[in-house]
Structure formats: structure tokens, C-alpha cells
Amino acid sequence: TLGQFTKGASWEELIQASIQSFDDDGNVCHSSHLLNITLTMHRLLLSSKDLLEKMIILYPFNSIQFKNTLEVEKSTMCLKMCYFMRYWISEFWTMFQLHSCLAETLEQFKELMKEHGQENLCSLLQTKWMGDRAWSQKASQKIKVRSSRKRKVSLLFDHLEPVELAEHLTYLEFKSFCRISFADYQKYVRNECLSENPTMERSIALCNGISQWVQLMVLSRPTPQLRAEVFTKFIYVAQNLQQMQNFNSLMAVVGGICHTSISRLKDTCTHVPTETTKVLNEMTDLLSSSRNYENYRQAYSKSTGFKIPILGVHLKDLIAVNEAMTDYMENGKINVQKLQALYNHINELIQLQQNLPLLDANKDLVHLLTLSLDLYYTEDEIYELSYAREPRNHRAPPATPYKPPVVVNWASGVAPKPDPKTISKHVQRMVDSVFMNYDHDERGFISQEDFEKIAASFPFSFCVADKDKDGLISREEITAYFMRASVICSKLGLGFSHNFQETTYMRPTFCDNCSGFLWGVIKQGYRCRDCGMNCHKSCKDQVAFECKKNAKPSNSADWSPHSNTPTRSHDGSDETRFIYPPDTQIDNSDRNKQFSLSTVPRTMMVHKSTQTEETPSSSNVQLSLLCPSGPPLTPCPSPIPQRKRVCANKTPNTLNPAEENKPSYEALEKEYRSLQKSNERLQRKLKEAEREVEILKTLLKRHTIRPVEQDSS
């Protein structure tokens, strides 16, 4: 209870009450509730530095208020102020590490105490020990993962039991949940958005990533029977999440299953058992938003021990309290009741971080899921893949995409874009886990069969991994495979997507990525139509430079565009494609190139065009590329949603007779490497010559050449 502060209080009154919470021995009397409210919730109204300065004003040896107070009472008051500061430092030490100005003000307070002969109390205000304290959120470090070389851990989605998948999702969810601090919740309440709040943004992105991953794993299966199996499996995963009281991941999984891109698959739903459908309906009712999530709130209040709440629901509660109650009362005093209500909500979420789950997570599976959930597909791309699996009725009007009420709207569209260093770290961990479990002889290779099984666990496909075509996949090949994945590239955002066009250069040009010379007679390399960047064909998928839109307009005289005549008119059907003219500016074109290439069967990728070959006509591409066809499918074929772009028509279905007399890919690759080495030698010689010229210029400036006088005789 707030007692006398129910009707409001000033900052001086709150500070005085907090100081009087300590006895002469430094122990907290009665309850620390008001003390904690003051030290945590003051940041909604003023900074911590201002609060400390207000406390310094009350210093008894320097305040007019205590002018007639006895020296003994002043000393007691000063001692309790030091106890108050010691409690602040020990319980909320992160404030002093995050805000250097707070530590500087504390040093000023120490100097003031020394001036009045209180040096003996300065030892209570030490902050040096904070440098030795772990800076990371310790709660997220308490649950450990096991790593074992003794047995071969399956990294295949089909081999994972629903309970195993639920445990590892709970591990990732709890780790992300524990990283949200008290200050992060306050920042969200104050700003009502996720700007400058990366920890909460990552937690929301994980929830969205799980939801998208569920949709794509279902859509990655080619037949309704296989899609129904994955659909059923995720329902049992959700059932295990409910038993573990992981409500946030439960919301993500059920939201993905109930998304209209999945629920519209009528042929798939007919193969789902009736009992499984009943289980899904029960969980949908539990997570329904009707009556302000009444069913969920009842289940949440009854649950005890470890539990992960639906973060979006509780954040909405915080916003509702913040909007419903004013910061100050009519008399101008602070509304302490509002601070108490917000504190109770946030503190409940923080206390949940102390309840550890009983999990037996595997490090390798954690790395696999971390990379698998690192997705960023748009709604249009997911719907396009859904329509490719089960085309809609042409007579029916196009369905407008919508989100069912089970999905929390606050989390939509949130996907922070990590830098390439973060993505590289995730990929490297994944590669290490793969070789630890599949390369027991430590040869540095895994078999093509094992690799295809691992790749099938991802809801997307990639380019050809086995460049050497020796049946073995090296560490370098699998790393390049994951790094070139279209989904991971799209995670970098539009700034990293170049709009490359195969180009014929009329003058000597160097690659902006590797600095090598662009060799050839025609179509020597690729040029970005947006920023003007030039690169080799082998470098265009490895470019790490950001695309600066319209930084350097492309010169039409330097490149020869392909023929982009539309092959069909767009009639609204998902089975027709429209070829955009070359002057149409399309975002994400480079990413869509990767989407298109990844759907081509492996046997066709061997005969892809080289830098000096003519680009095949776009009319040869069949519409069947939207769906897997041709060779026997892997256990989990993964088609990629395509945008209808001209860049999809890069690969021919059949070889022309004239191509049979052309040199093989291996010969061209060997010649290219030889030319590249020669180019490197010439580059080194050129740099050495430039250095010699600079040295000679310097020597010439230092020595003045005197003119020779002619002999008059």
C-alpha cells in the first residue's frame, strides 16, 4: 500500500521516504516496495542524474532545511543517505554503467561529504567492483546446451520429434526473453514503439521468424499429403509448447498454421486427421483475442513455475495503463499510483526470468534453428508460393491477404536487419555443427547425400553446392552455399540488393569487388543499373558493398540490354508471367534472380551461361519452374516464391546445337584462373612501378638542378 502517497507526492517526499526505509544498520525496514518504485520508475519522468541531484540538495550539512537540526541527527541522516545510495548501486548497478554522468554526480557527492568531515562514509559508495561484474544478462546464460561427439545427432527436420522441436524453440525464446531489461520495458512505454530498443526488437523478430518458418516448412512440400504431415507435426509441436507453458512461441506456431497462406490450402486440409484439427481448434480458442484475450489470461494466471508470456499482450497492457492514468495529479504532485501499476506489470515480467526451464537442448540443433529462423520473406512472396502450390479458382475474385485474429498485430513487419558479420557468425556456427556430427573422420568433407538431407531441413533452396562435382562437400563449399542463400541475402535489406545486368564494356574495366580485370570480347561482366558497380559473374553473388541507389546513373552506351518482349499478357492468373521492360525500376531484383535460379533443377545448373556467351531468349523458360519437376525430389524439396521478372528467364531448358562445340565449363574455369593469376602479377608490378615513380619524384624535389653556364669564350 502507498499510504499517504495515494493522493500523490513530490520528489522530495519520495526521496525522504526512501531514505527513511533504512535503519541504523543499513537494513531495509518493513517493505522495499516504495523504495524500488522510486529507484526504477523515476526514469519515466526525470533522469537518474536529476534524481541524484535532488537527493544531494537534501544533504543535511549543506541544506537550510536542517539548519537547526542537531549534529547527531544530521550524521544519522547522512548515514541513511549513504545506505540509500549503496542500495541503489548494488541493486541497479546497470544504471551507473550505462550513464557515466550518474557516476560523475556520485563523485561530486563524495567530495561534498569529505568537505564536511564524512570521509568514513565514502567507503559505502564504492563502484569499482562493478567493472568485475558480468555485463551480460546472466539469466539467459543459466540454461546450458549439451555438445557430444559420441553420437551422431540428427539435424534433419523429419527426424526431430515434436517435443524436441518444442524444447529447442523454448530455449531460443527464453534466451531472447531474458535479455529484455527493466529499462527496455520503460523505453517501450515511453516511446510506444521499438525505435532504439534492439533487445525487444530481436525478441519480436524471433516470434515473427518462427511464424514464417512454420508457413514455409509447410509450403516447401510438393504434395498435399506431405504438406499435411508437416502441418500435423507443427500442431503437436504447439501442443508441447502449451504443456511447457511457452505461450509466446505457441502464439507464433499457431499463428503460422492459421495464416491464410496455409488455411487456404483446401487439398492439404483434407489430409489432416480430424482429431488433429480438434487439437488445433482448442489452441486457437485459447489464443483468441476475443474479450481481450480472456482465455489466455485465465490459463496464464493459473500456470505456475516456468512460463513465457505472450509479450505483445502484456506490452499492450503497459500502454493501456500509461494512457489511462496521468503522470501528475491535479495538485501538481506525482501520480504514484500510476508508477506503482506500471512497476507491478514490469516487475512480474522480470521475475519470470528467474524461473529456469528443465531443458536438454543440443548446441548443434540450436545453431540449425538459429539459421533456419533467420528469415525475411514478404507477405506477397509467401502468398505467391501458396498459390503456386494450390492455384486459386480463376473465376473467383482474388483473395485479399489478411491476418487471422489469433496473430498479434503489434509484432507484424518487425525484422531487424543484422550486419554481414552477424550473419557470418550464424553460418559459421551452423557449418561447425554439421562437420562435428557428419565428418567423424575429420577429413574436411561430408557426402552429397548427407548434405542434401541437411539442406532439406530449410524452407528454402540454394544454388549448386558441389562446385568440384566430386561427390563430396567441403567446408568452404557449404559455407559459400549458406552465405549465398537468397533469404540470408535479403536479410541484409534493400540496400544490399544490386540490380545487376550482364554488360559489354567498350573500354578496360576492373571489378569493384576483387579489383580484377574484366576479360572477354563481349559481355565481360555485370553492371548494377542503380549504382553503376561493375563485377565479374563469379563475384556478383559475393558483393558485400551496399547498393547506393542512383549514386551513379548507368550509361546506356556501355551495356547491351536483352530482348524483353512480353511473352504473355497478365490476366490475373498465378500461372502466367509478365516480363517487365528494362526501363522499369524494380526493387529487390537481385534477390528475385536468386529466387529464380534456385528453383532450376540441378542438372540444368551445370550448363549455365558464361561471361562471354549469348544470353538465351526468355521465351524458352517453361512455366513449370514454379513447381518442382524432373529428377527425383529430395525428402524436402523447397521451391522459392518468385516475382514475375525478366531476370527469371536466365537459364535455358535445352542446349542449342551450337553450344556443343563450345569449350567446357572446366576449361573456361581453368583459363579464367590462369588469367586471374596473370592479372595479379601485373597488378603487383604496376604498384611497384608506381612506388618507384613516387620515390623518384621525391628525390627530384629534394635536389635542385643548377643550370649550366655557357662558356663566354
N, C-alpha and C positions, 0 to 999 in steps of 0.2 A: 504494500500500500504506500501511497505517496504522502499521506498525512496532510500536513499544512501546505504542501506544494500542489495539491489537487487543482487549486484555482490559479496556478501559475507561480513563477519565481523569477527573480533576476539572476544574472550570472554570479554576482557576488554572494547571493544567498545559497546558490547551489555549491559554490566552491567552499563556503564556510561549512555547510552541512557535510560535504565530502571530507573535509579536514577533521571535523569532529567525529568522523566514523572510526577513528583510531584511538586506542587507549595509550597509556604512558609507555607500554612495552612495544608498541608498534603493531599490535594485533587489531584486526577489524572487529568492531563491536557489532553485535546483533547481526545485521544483514548488509551485504555489499551491493545490494540491488541498485540503490540510488547512485552509489559511487561508480558502478560500471556504466550506468546510463549516462552519467556526466562525462566520463572519460571516452566513451565511444561515440555517442550520438551528437556531441557538440559540433562535430565536423559538418553537420548539415546546415549549421547557422553561422559558424565562425571557424577560423583555422585553429590548429593546435597551438601555434605560436601566440595567437591573441589570447587564448585561454591561459597559457602560462604567464603572459604579461599581466593579466588581470589578477592572477594569484600573487605575483610579486608585489603588486600595489598594496596587497593586504599584509605585507611583511610587517610584523609588529614594531620592529625597531626603526622603521622608516615611514610609518603611517600615522597621520594625525588622529585617526580613529582610536589608536591605542596610546595616545599621549599620556593619559592619566592612569594607565594600567601599571600594576606592579611589575618589577623586573622578573620575578619568579613566573608570573603568568605569561609574560612576553616570551620567556625561554621555553615554557611548555607549549605555547602556540607555535613557536618556531620549530620545535622538535616534531610536532604533529604535521607541520607543513612538509618537513623532510620525509616523514613516513609516507605522506600522501604522494610525494614525488617518487619515492622508492617503489611504491606500489605501481605507479604509472609506468615507470621504466621497466620493471620486471614482468608485468602482465601484458603490456602493449609496447614492447620494445621495437616492433617494426616501424612505429611512427617515428622514432628517433633515427632509425637508419634510412628511412625514406625521405625525411625532411631534415636537411642539415641545419636550417635556420632554427629548428626547435632545440637542437643540441647547443647551438651558439647562445640562445637565450638562457639555457640552463647554466652555461658557464658564467654568464653575467650575474645570475642569481648567486652562484658560488662566490664571486668576487664581492657581492654585496654582503654576504654573510661574513666573509673574512674581515671586512671593514668594521663590523660590529662585534668582533671577537667570537664568532661562532665557527672557527676553523674545525673544531672537533666534529661538527655535524656534516662536513663536506664528504666524509667517507661514505655516508648513506646515499650519495648521489653519483656513485661511480658508474660510468657507461663503457669502460674499456672491455669488460667481459663480453659485450655484445659482438665484438669482432670475432670471437671464437665460437659463437653460436651458429648453428647450421642455418643458412639463409633460406634453403628450400622449404617448402611446405612438408613438414615431417609426416603428417597424416597420410599423405599419398605414398610415402616410402615404406610404410609399415607392412603392407602386404607384399610378400616376395613371390617371385616366379621361380620355378624349378627349371634346371637345364641338365639334361642327361645325355651322355654319348652311348650308354649301354644298349639302348633300344632305338629302333627306327620309328620316330614319331611321324605319324601321318599328317601331312599338310594338305590333304585333299578335302574339299568341302563335302563330297559324297560320303566320306568315311567318318566324318565328325558326327557324333551323337548330338541330339538337340540339347541335352544337359551340358555337354562340353562347350557347345557354342554359346549357350546362355551364361556359363561361368566366365568365359573369356570376354564376352560383351560387358558383363557386370564388372570385371576387373578394370577394363578401359573406362567405363562410365564412372566408377568410384574414384579412380585416379584423377580424372578430369574434375569431378565434383569437389574433391578435397582441395584443389588448387584455388578455388574461389574463396577469397578472404572476406572479412567483415567490411573492409573498405570498398571492395568491389560491389557488394550489395548496396552500400551507401551511395556509391558513384552512380549506380543504375537508378536509384530512387531520385537522386538529384537531377540527373540528365534525362531520365526516361528514354534512354537509347543506349546502344552498345558502342558508341564512339569512345575511343581511348579506354576501352575495357577489354583487353585481349584475352584474359583468362576466361571470362564469361562468354566471350565470342567463340572461343575454341570449344567450350562445352556445348554451346548451341550448334556449332558446326558438326560436332560428333553426332549429335542427335539427328540432324538432317542427313549426315552421311550414312548412318545406319538405315534410315528410311529409304534413301535412294538405292543403297546396296541391295536391300530386300527386293525392291522393284526390278532391278537389273538382273539379279540372280534368277528370278522367275522368268523374265523375258529372254534370258540367254538360252533357254531350252527350245529346241526346234519344233517339238510336237506337243499337242495338248496334254498327253499322258505324262510326259517328262515335266512339263510346267506344273501340272497338278501335284506331282511328287514333291517338288521344291516348295510349292505353296503349302502343302500339308506339313512339311518339315518345319517351316517357319511358324506355323500355328503352334506346334509343340514346343518350339523354342520360346515363343511368347508365354506358353503355359508354364514353362520352367522359370521364366523371368518373374512371373506373378508369384510363384512359390518362393522365390528368393527375395521378394518384395522390392525388386528393382523396377519401380513404376515408370521411371524416365525412359529406360530402354524398351520397356513394354509398350509405352506410347509410340516410340519410334517404329518398332516392328509392326505393331497393329496398324499404325498409320500408313506404313508402306504396303501392307497387304490390302488394306481397304482403299488405297488410292485408285482413282478412276482408270488409270492406265492399266491396272490389274483387274479391277472389278468388271471392266467391260469385256474381258476375255470369256465369252459365254461357253465356247468349246472347252476351255480349260476348267471352268467351274463344274461342268457336267461330270468330270472325272474325280472330283473331290468327294470323299465319303461324307455321308450325311452326319455321322457322329462328329467328324472334324468340323463341319460347318456349325454345328451347335456350340462347340467349344469357342469358335471364333465369335459367334453372336453374344455369348456370355461376356467375353472380354471387351467386345465393342460396347456393350451396355455399361460395363464397369468404367470405361474411359469416356463415356458420353459427356458432352458439355452441357447437357440439359440441367436446369436448376443449379447453375454454377458448379458443375462437376460434383453434384451431391453424392453419387455412388462412390466416386473415387475418394472423396473426403471422409466418408464413413469407413471405408476399408483402410485408409491411411491412419486414421485416429485409432483404430482397433489394433493395428500392427505394432509390434514391439521389437526391440533389438535393432539389428541391421536393417536399414531401408534407404532407398534412394528416391526422393520425391520427384514428382513432375515439376521441374524447375519453373516452367512457364506459368503454371497455375499459381505458384507461390509468389512469383515476381509480380503477377497481376494484383495479388492481394496487397503487396507493398505499395504499388502505385495507387491502389484504391484508398488505402489509409492516408497516404501522403496528400491526395487530392481532397479527401473528405474533411480533414482536420487542418486548421490554420496553424501557422508557425507561432504566432503570438496571440495572446488573449486580448480582450477589449481594453484592459487596463495597461497594455503595453508590455506585460510580462511574458516570459517564455511559456509556451504550451507544453508543460512537462508530460501531460497525458499522451500527447502525440509522440514524444520521444520514447516514452515507455512502450507504446503499442508497436512502434517500428522496431525497437530493441528486442521485444519478445519474439517477433516474427523472425528477425535475422539470427538471433541467438539460437533459436530452435534449429535452424538450418546448419549453423556452425557446429552445434553439439552432435549432429548426426555424423559428422566426420570422424568422431572418436569411436564409433561402433564399427569394428572391422569385420569384413565378411569372411566366412570359412571357405576359402577358395584354394584350389590346387592348380593355378594357372601355369601353362607352359610358355617359356620365353619365345620359342620359335613360332608358336601359334599366335602369340601376341604380336610379333613382328608381321606375320602374314596378314592378320586382321587390320593392323595399323595401315599397311599399304593398300589393302583392299578397300578400306573405308575412305581413303583419301581421294574422293570422287568430287567432280563438279560437272554435272550434266544439267542442262536447262530443261524446263518443263516441255518445251517443244521437241527436243531430241528424244526424251523418254516416250512421249506420245507417238512420235514418228516410228519408233521401234515397236511400240504396241500395235500400231496399225499395220506394220509390216508383218507381224506375227499373225494377226487375225484382222484382215481388211474389213472395214465397215461396209454396211449396205450402201450401195451407190445411190439408191433412191432416198435414203434417209438424209435429213439435214445434218451437216457436220456438228458433232457434239462439242460443246464448249467445255474446255477443261475446267474443272473445279475441284476443290479440296473438300472432302467429307468433314462433318463436324468433329470427328474423332481426332483430327490433326490440330495441334496448337498453332494458331496463326502467328504468334509472336516470333516463332523460330524460322519462318519461311524466308528463303533467299539469303540466309546468312552463311557465308563461306569465306573465311579469311584466306587470303592468298599467301601461302608461305613462299619464302625465297628459295632459289635453287639449292642453297646449302641445306635447308631443312629437308627438301625432297630427296637430295642425295643421301642424307643420313638415313632416312627411312628405307631407301632402296638398298643401301649397303647392309643394313641390319637384316633385311629380308634375304639377301644373297648369302650372307654368312649362315643364316639358319638353314637355307636349302642345302648348302655344301656340308654343313655339320651332320645333317640327317641322311643325305643321299650319297655323299662321297666318303665312304668309310675307309677306303684305301688311301685317301688324301692324294689322289692323282691330279687334282685340279680340274676334273671333268665330271659331268653327270650324263647319263644316257638321254637320248632323244625321247624315249618313252616316258621316263620319269619327268622330264621337263614339260612334256605336253600335259601330263596329269596335273602338275602344279599350276600350269597356265590356265587349265580348265577351271580352277578354283576362283578365278577372277571373272567378274561380269563384263569383261571386255577383251578383245583380241588385239594382237600386236602385229608387227612386221615379222619377217622371217628371222629366226634367231641363229640358226646354224649356218653362218656365212661360209665356213670352210667345207660344208657338206660332207663331213667325215663321220656323221652319226653321233658325235659327242659335242656337248655344250660346255664351253669353258667359262670361267668366272667372268672374263671380260665380255663375252658374248651375252651372258644372261644379265649382266649389269646394264649393258647398252640396250638390251631388249626392254627392260623395265623403264629405263630413263626415256626411251623414245615412245613410250606408250602415249597415245593421244589424250587419254584422260589426265595423265600427270602433266603433260604439256599445257593442257587447257587450264589446269590449276594455277598456272602462272599468270593467268588473266589475259585480257586482250592485248596488253602491252607487249607480250612476248610472242604474239602470233603474227608472223610475217606473211605478206601476200606475195609469195614467190611466183615468178613467171620465167619459163625457160627462154633464154635470150641469146641472140647472136650479137657479139661485140665487134665494132668496127675499128677499135684501137686496143692496144695492150691493156689488160685489166688484171688486177690482183684480187684474190679472195679476201674479204674483210674478216673472215673467221680464222683462217690458218695462215694468211699472208702469202699463200702460194699463187703461182701464175695460172690463169685460166687458159689451158691449152685447147687447141682444136681449130678447125676451119669455120664451122658454123655451130651455133647453139653450144657455146663453150661452157656455160654455167647458168646460174639463176640470179634474177634481179628482183628485189622487193618493189612492188609497184607503189607502195605507200611511203617508204623511207629511202629507197634507192640503194639498199645494201646489195652487194654482189658476193656470190659464194659458189663453191663447187656443188655438184649434185650430191656428193658424199657428205658435204658439210651442212646442207640446208636443214637437216633434221637435228643437228647438234648445236645450232646457233644459240649462244647464251646472251646475246645482246638484245636489249629491249627495242621494240619497233617504235620509232618516233614518227607518228602519223604526219604526213605532209611535210616532213622536215626537208626533203629534197624531192621535188616533183620529178617523176620519171620522164625521160626523153623518148618520144615515140620513134625517133630515128635510130635509137640504139637497139631496139628489140623488134622481133617479128612476131606478132600475135598469131595464135592458132585460129583456125576456122571455127567459129562458134555459132553456126547456123542452128536455130532451134529445130529439133527433130520432131517434136510433137507440141501441140498446144496443151495448155494446162486446163483440165476440165474438172478439177476438184478431186480427182481420184488419187489415192495414195500409190497406185501402181504406174502412174505416168510421171515423167520427169521433164522439167523445163530447163533449158540451157540458157544461162544468163549471158548477155553480151559482155564483151571485155571491158567496156567503159562503166559498167555498173559496179559501184563500190559495195563490197560485201564484207562485213566483219567476220572474223573467225574463219577466213577462207583457208588458212594454212591448217587449222585444226580439222576442217572438213576434208582436206586432202588426206590426212592421216586416217580419218574415219573410212574413207572410200577405199584406200589401199589395203586396210586391214581386213576388209571383207573378201578380198580376192583369194581364191584357193592357192595353196602353197605351190602347186606345180606351175601356176601361171606367174608367180612372182619371180621365178628363175629367169624368165625371158623379158624382164623389164627393160625399158629403153635406156640407152646410154646417153652421154652428153652430146655425142655427135650424130645421133640417129634422128630420123624424121619422126615427129610426133604423130602417132596413129590417129585416124579420124575418130571423133567421139561417137559416131553413129554405130560403131562396131560393138559397143558395150551393151550387153544384154540386161534386161530388167531383172533377171533372176539373181543379180548380185545382192539384192536386198535380203535374200534368204540363203542359208547355207545349201550348197548343192555340190555335185561332183563326187570327189573321193569320199571314202568312209569318214564319218564325223567322229570327233573325239568325244569322250564321255560328257563334255560340257562345252559344245560349240558356242561361240559368243559373238553374234552379229552386233554391229555398231549402228546406232541411228545415223542416218545420212541426211544431210541437207541436199537439196537438188541444185547442184553446182556444176559448172563446166569442168572443174578440177576433178570430178569423179570419173571422167572419161579419159584417164591417162593410160590404161593398160589394155592391150588388145586381147581378144579371146582366142584368136588363132594367129599363127605365124604366116606371114606372107612368103611366097616362094623366094623372093629376092633376099630375105633375111637369112636363108640357109647358107649363102655364100659369104656372109659377114663373119668377121672374127668372133671367136667365142668370148664369153664374159671373162674367163680366166686370163685369156691373152690380153684383153684390154686392161684388166686389173694389173697384170704384170707390167705392161707398158706404162701404165699410169704411175705405178710406184717408182719405176726407173726414172721417169721424167720428174717426179717429185723430188727424188734424191738429187738429181742433177740441178734442179731449181734451188734446192737448199744450199748446195755448194756454191752456186753462182751468187746467191744472196749473201753468203759469208764473205766471198771475195769482194763483193760490192761494198759491204760495210767496212772491210779492211781498207779498201781504196779510199773510201770517204774519210776514214780516220787519218790516213796519211796526208790527204789533201788539207785537212784541218790543221795538222801539225805543221805542214809547210807554210800555210797561211800565217800561223802564229809566229814562226821563225822569221818570215818575211817582214812582219810588223816590227819585230824587235831589232832588226838590223837595217840601218839606213844605208842605202847605196849612194855613195858620193859620185857626182858627175865627173867625168874625166875631162880635165882642161886640155884644150888643144895647144900644141907647141907653136908659139908665135913664129919660131924660126922656120 
